[in-house]
Amino acid sequence: MKLLVTGGAGFIGSHLVRRLVVQGGHQVVNLDALKYSGNPANTHDLNSHARYRFFHGDIADQALVKRLLEEHRIEGVINAAAETHVDRSILDPGSFANTDVVGTGVLLEEARRAGVKRFVQVSTDEVYGSVETGTSTEEDRLVPRSPYSASKAGGDLLTLSFWTTYRFPVMVTRGSNTYGPNQYPEKFIPLFVTNAIDDQPLPLYGDGCQRRDWLAVEDHCAAIERVLSDGEPGQIYNIGGGNERENLAVAEQLLSLLGKPKSLIRFVEDRPGHDRRYAVDSRKLTKIGWQPTVPFDDGLKTTVEWYRKHESWWRPIKSGEFRAYYEAMYGKRLREGSSA
């Protein structure tokens, strides 16, 4: 297919673009605004590939989106462009609403007008809110509890409305916590790995007993591709890794892999509205042929090794805009926190 992938210079997006171009044989146009977490280095190896084109721009730019869809005769759209970090959404909720809702709306309308055959909205399990027991199914009520998850829920509902109203063939995926190489170091695993490499404290929110289901990025991308090819229009598909762990346990495991002491863990004041647990039921997706393949222990080891070997990728990031963000989020918390 001729595909438009938005956010393809980000973490999940860059892995997805590479999979679609190299393994899937698709022609891919990558549209990315290159905000703080979008990094051209993530796809530099594809720049000379005959089936790949990159464009710098915002999904809320209607004229640009319209031109790309028409000029490249796009048949399928995967919207992976998003503001994605809960902590940043607390600092700047308006930016999240603009990208995740307004931008999604522009993309949907222009794709509908262009006659796109398949539209996949990449979302998150966080739209279900904190799940104390059991697992979330695609039919469950949405209870987002942060500006980030609320903006993603808004984008999801807008996407699904295009099926009900226009019969525009949309599908929504909701993935669990994703990890792997090239992930911007504001997120839990890359932040803790890179801090530990430098013997810096690991700021662990609250008691560290929040539980997450970890999903390897390659499994997440395989699921999105499966929904693109075999998903039913108007449907939602949960993507869970089946690797539920407490944050404290993950922190201790990655310290062990790095040969670093547990004393680097620093318990800090929890963030507002921090969800205790996420867990999704992925049986609907497995029925169309997807299964996770990466055991968490193996995936975490591979991820830690990648950050150890690619300091040239993450050190420039952590020395720039990231420093001000890190101080705003963790400076006071770390000064008042306690060691493990």
C-alpha positions as CSV (number, residue, x, y, z in Angstrom):
1,M,0.0,0.0,0.0
2,K,0.9,3.7,-0.3
3,L,0.8,4.8,3.3
4,L,1.0,8.0,5.3
5,V,2.5,7.5,8.7
6,T,2.3,10.5,11.0
7,G,4.8,10.8,13.9
8,G,7.2,8.5,12.1
9,A,10.3,10.2,13.6
10,G,9.2,9.4,17.1
11,F,9.7,6.2,19.1
12,I,6.9,3.8,18.1
13,G,6.5,5.7,14.7
14,S,10.1,5.2,13.6
15,H,10.1,1.4,14.4
16,L,6.7,1.2,12.6
17,V,8.0,3.0,9.5
18,R,11.0,0.8,9.3
19,R,8.9,-2.3,9.6
20,L,6.4,-1.2,6.9
21,V,9.1,-0.2,4.4
22,V,11.7,-2.9,4.9
23,Q,9.6,-5.9,5.9
24,G,6.2,-5.0,4.6
25,G,7.3,-3.7,1.2
26,H,4.9,-0.6,1.6
27,Q,5.6,2.8,0.2
28,V,5.6,5.2,3.2
29,V,5.4,8.9,3.5
30,N,6.5,10.0,7.0
31,L,5.0,13.3,8.3
32,D,6.5,14.5,11.6
33,A,6.5,17.9,13.3
34,L,9.9,17.1,14.9
35,K,9.0,18.4,18.3
36,Y,11.2,17.6,21.2
37,S,10.8,13.8,21.0
38,G,10.8,13.6,17.2
39,N,14.4,12.7,16.0
40,P,15.4,12.5,12.4
41,A,18.3,10.2,13.5
42,N,15.6,7.5,14.3
43,T,15.0,6.9,10.6
44,H,18.3,8.1,9.0
45,D,19.0,4.7,7.6
46,L,15.8,4.9,5.5
47,N,16.6,8.3,3.9
48,S,17.9,6.8,0.6
49,H,15.3,4.0,0.4
50,A,13.2,4.1,-2.8
51,R,10.0,3.4,-0.9
52,Y,10.4,6.1,1.8
53,R,9.9,9.9,1.9
54,F,10.0,12.2,4.9
55,F,8.2,15.5,5.3
56,H,8.6,18.0,8.1
57,G,5.2,19.3,9.2
58,D,2.2,19.3,11.6
59,I,-0.9,17.1,11.2
60,A,-2.9,20.2,12.0
61,D,-1.7,21.8,8.8
62,Q,-4.7,21.2,6.6
63,A,-3.1,22.3,3.4
64,L,0.0,20.2,3.9
65,V,-2.0,17.1,4.8
66,K,-4.3,17.5,1.8
67,R,-1.3,17.9,-0.6
68,L,0.5,14.8,0.7
69,L,-2.6,12.7,0.5
70,E,-3.3,13.7,-3.1
71,E,0.2,13.9,-4.5
72,H,1.3,10.5,-3.2
73,R,-2.1,8.9,-3.8
74,I,-2.2,7.6,-0.2
75,E,-4.3,4.5,0.4
76,G,-3.8,4.1,4.1
77,V,-3.1,6.3,7.1
78,I,-1.6,5.4,10.4
79,N,-1.8,8.3,12.9
80,A,1.0,7.8,15.4
81,A,1.6,11.5,15.9
82,A,0.8,12.5,19.5
83,E,2.0,14.3,22.5
84,T,2.5,11.2,24.7
85,H,3.9,11.9,28.2
86,V,1.7,12.3,31.2
87,D,4.2,14.4,33.1
88,R,4.4,16.9,30.2
89,S,0.7,17.0,29.8
90,I,0.4,18.2,33.4
91,L,2.7,21.1,32.6
92,D,1.1,22.0,29.2
93,P,-2.3,20.4,28.6
94,G,-3.2,22.7,25.7
95,S,-0.5,21.4,23.5
96,F,-1.7,17.9,24.0
97,A,-5.3,18.8,23.0
98,N,-4.1,20.6,19.9
99,T,-2.1,17.6,18.6
100,D,-4.2,14.7,19.8
101,V,-7.6,16.1,19.1
102,V,-7.4,19.0,16.7
103,G,-4.6,17.5,14.6
104,T,-6.4,14.1,14.5
105,G,-9.6,15.9,13.3
106,V,-7.7,17.6,10.4
107,L,-6.1,14.3,9.4
108,L,-9.4,12.4,9.5
109,E,-11.3,14.9,7.4
110,E,-8.7,15.2,4.7
111,A,-8.2,11.4,4.6
112,R,-11.9,11.0,4.2
113,R,-12.1,13.6,1.4
114,A,-9.1,11.9,-0.3
115,G,-10.9,8.5,-0.3
116,V,-8.3,6.8,1.9
117,K,-9.2,3.1,2.3
118,R,-7.8,2.3,5.8
119,F,-7.2,4.7,8.7
120,V,-5.6,3.4,12.0
121,Q,-5.6,5.6,15.0
122,V,-2.8,4.6,17.4
123,S,-3.9,5.2,21.0
124,T,-3.2,4.0,24.5
125,D,-4.6,1.8,27.3
126,E,-4.5,4.8,29.6
127,V,-7.8,6.0,28.2
128,Y,-9.5,3.3,30.4
129,G,-8.1,4.9,33.6
130,S,-6.8,3.0,36.6
131,V,-7.8,-0.6,36.5
132,E,-7.5,-2.0,40.0
133,T,-8.6,-5.5,39.2
134,G,-9.2,-7.6,36.0
135,T,-8.5,-6.3,32.5
136,S,-10.0,-3.6,30.2
137,T,-11.9,-4.7,27.1
138,E,-12.7,-2.6,24.1
139,E,-16.3,-2.1,25.3
140,D,-15.3,-0.6,28.7
141,R,-16.1,2.9,29.6
142,L,-13.3,5.5,29.1
143,V,-12.2,7.1,32.4
144,P,-9.0,9.1,31.5
145,R,-7.4,10.8,34.5
146,S,-4.7,12.9,33.0
147,P,-4.6,15.6,30.3
148,Y,-2.6,13.2,28.1
149,S,-5.1,10.3,28.4
150,A,-8.0,12.7,28.1
151,S,-6.7,14.1,24.8
152,K,-6.1,10.6,23.4
153,A,-9.6,9.6,24.4
154,G,-10.9,12.6,22.6
155,G,-9.0,11.6,19.5
156,D,-10.3,8.1,19.7
157,L,-13.9,9.2,20.0
158,L,-13.5,11.6,17.1
159,T,-12.0,8.8,15.0
160,L,-14.8,6.4,15.8
161,S,-17.4,9.0,15.0
162,F,-16.1,9.1,11.4
163,W,-17.2,5.4,11.0
164,T,-20.6,6.0,12.5
165,T,-21.3,9.3,10.6
166,Y,-19.5,8.8,7.3
167,R,-18.7,5.0,7.2
168,F,-15.1,6.1,6.8
169,P,-13.0,2.9,7.5
170,V,-11.3,3.7,10.7
171,M,-9.8,1.4,13.4
172,V,-8.3,2.3,16.8
173,T,-5.5,0.5,18.6
174,R,-4.8,0.9,22.3
175,G,-1.4,-0.3,23.3
176,S,0.0,-0.9,26.8
177,N,3.3,0.6,28.1
178,T,5.8,0.2,25.2
179,Y,9.6,0.0,25.6
180,G,12.6,-0.5,23.4
181,P,15.5,1.3,21.6
182,N,15.2,4.9,20.5
183,Q,12.7,5.9,23.2
184,Y,13.0,9.5,24.4
185,P,14.5,9.5,27.8
186,E,11.7,11.2,29.6
187,K,9.9,7.8,29.8
188,F,10.3,5.4,32.7
189,I,12.7,2.8,31.3
190,P,15.1,5.0,29.3
191,L,15.2,7.6,32.0
192,F,16.1,5.1,34.6
193,V,18.6,3.3,32.4
194,T,20.4,6.5,31.4
195,N,20.4,7.9,34.9
196,A,21.8,4.6,36.3
197,I,24.6,4.6,33.7
198,D,25.7,8.0,35.1
199,D,25.1,6.9,38.7
200,Q,22.4,9.5,39.1
201,P,19.3,8.9,41.2
202,L,16.3,7.1,39.8
203,P,13.2,9.2,40.8
204,L,10.5,6.6,41.5
205,Y,7.0,8.0,42.1
206,G,5.2,7.2,45.4
207,D,5.7,3.7,46.7
208,G,6.8,2.3,43.3
209,C,4.0,-0.3,43.4
210,Q,2.2,1.0,40.3
211,R,1.7,-1.8,37.9
212,R,2.2,-1.7,34.1
213,D,1.9,-4.2,31.3
214,W,5.1,-3.9,29.3
215,L,5.0,-4.3,25.5
216,A,8.1,-4.6,23.3
217,V,8.0,-2.0,20.5
218,E,8.5,-4.6,17.8
219,D,5.4,-6.5,19.1
220,H,3.4,-3.2,19.2
221,C,4.3,-2.4,15.6
222,A,3.4,-5.9,14.4
223,A,0.0,-5.4,16.0
224,I,-0.6,-2.1,14.3
225,E,0.4,-3.6,11.0
226,R,-2.0,-6.5,11.6
227,V,-4.9,-4.2,12.3
228,L,-4.0,-2.2,9.2
229,S,-4.3,-5.3,7.0
230,D,-7.0,-7.4,8.8
231,G,-8.8,-5.1,11.3
232,E,-12.5,-4.5,10.9
233,P,-13.6,-0.9,10.2
234,G,-15.2,0.8,13.2
235,Q,-13.5,-1.5,15.7
236,I,-11.0,-1.0,18.6
237,Y,-8.2,-3.4,19.3
238,N,-6.3,-3.6,22.6
239,I,-2.6,-4.5,22.5
240,G,-1.2,-6.0,25.7
241,G,2.2,-7.5,26.2
242,G,1.3,-9.9,29.0
243,N,4.2,-8.7,31.1
244,E,2.7,-7.0,34.1
245,R,5.3,-5.7,36.6
246,E,5.5,-3.2,39.5
247,N,7.6,-0.1,38.7
248,L,9.9,-0.9,41.6
249,A,10.6,-4.4,40.4
250,V,11.4,-3.0,36.9
251,A,13.8,-0.4,38.4
252,E,15.5,-3.1,40.4
253,Q,15.8,-5.4,37.4
254,L,17.4,-2.8,35.2
255,L,19.9,-1.9,38.0
256,S,20.8,-5.5,38.2
257,L,21.4,-5.7,34.5
258,L,23.7,-2.6,34.7
259,G,25.5,-3.8,37.9
260,K,24.3,-0.7,39.8
261,P,23.2,-0.6,43.5
262,K,19.6,-0.4,44.5
263,S,20.5,2.7,46.6
264,L,20.2,4.7,43.4
265,I,16.4,4.4,43.6
266,R,15.0,7.6,45.2
267,F,11.3,7.5,46.3
268,V,9.8,10.9,45.4
269,E,6.5,12.7,45.7
270,D,3.9,11.1,43.5
271,R,2.5,12.9,40.5
272,P,-1.2,14.1,40.6
273,G,-3.7,11.5,39.6
274,H,-1.2,8.7,39.1
275,D,-3.0,5.6,37.9
276,R,-2.1,2.5,40.0
277,R,-2.6,-0.1,37.3
278,Y,-3.3,-0.7,33.6
279,A,-4.2,-4.0,32.1
280,V,-6.0,-4.9,28.8
281,D,-7.6,-7.9,27.3
282,S,-6.1,-8.5,23.9
283,R,-8.1,-11.5,22.8
284,K,-9.9,-9.6,20.1
285,L,-6.6,-8.9,18.4
286,T,-5.3,-12.4,18.8
287,K,-8.4,-13.6,16.9
288,I,-7.1,-11.8,13.7
289,G,-3.6,-13.4,14.0
290,W,-1.4,-11.4,16.4
291,Q,0.5,-12.6,19.4
292,P,3.3,-10.9,21.5
293,T,6.6,-12.7,20.9
294,V,9.2,-10.9,23.1
295,P,9.5,-12.0,26.8
296,F,10.0,-9.1,29.1
297,D,13.3,-10.3,30.5
298,D,14.8,-10.6,27.0
299,G,13.3,-7.3,25.8
300,L,14.6,-5.4,28.8
301,K,18.1,-6.8,28.5
302,T,18.2,-5.9,24.8
303,T,16.9,-2.4,25.6
304,V,19.4,-1.8,28.4
305,E,22.3,-2.9,26.1
306,W,21.1,-0.6,23.3
307,Y,21.3,2.5,25.6
308,R,24.7,1.4,26.9
309,K,26.0,1.2,23.3
310,H,24.3,4.3,22.0
311,E,25.3,7.1,24.4
312,S,25.9,9.3,21.3
313,W,22.1,9.1,20.7
314,W,20.8,10.0,24.2
315,R,23.5,12.2,25.7
316,P,22.8,15.2,23.4
317,I,19.1,14.9,24.2
318,K,19.6,14.9,27.9
319,S,21.9,18.0,27.7
320,G,19.4,20.2,25.8
321,E,15.8,21.2,26.5
322,F,15.5,18.0,28.6
323,R,17.5,19.5,31.4
324,A,14.9,22.3,32.1
325,Y,12.1,19.8,31.9
326,Y,13.9,17.4,34.3
327,E,14.5,20.1,36.8
328,A,10.8,21.2,36.7
329,M,9.5,17.7,37.2
330,Y,12.1,16.1,39.6
331,G,14.3,18.8,41.0
332,K,12.3,19.6,44.2
333,R,11.1,16.0,44.4
334,L,14.6,14.6,44.4
335,R,15.8,17.1,47.0
336,E,13.0,15.9,49.3
337,G,13.0,12.2,48.4
338,S,14.3,9.2,50.2
339,S,16.6,6.3,49.0
340,A,15.5,2.7,48.7
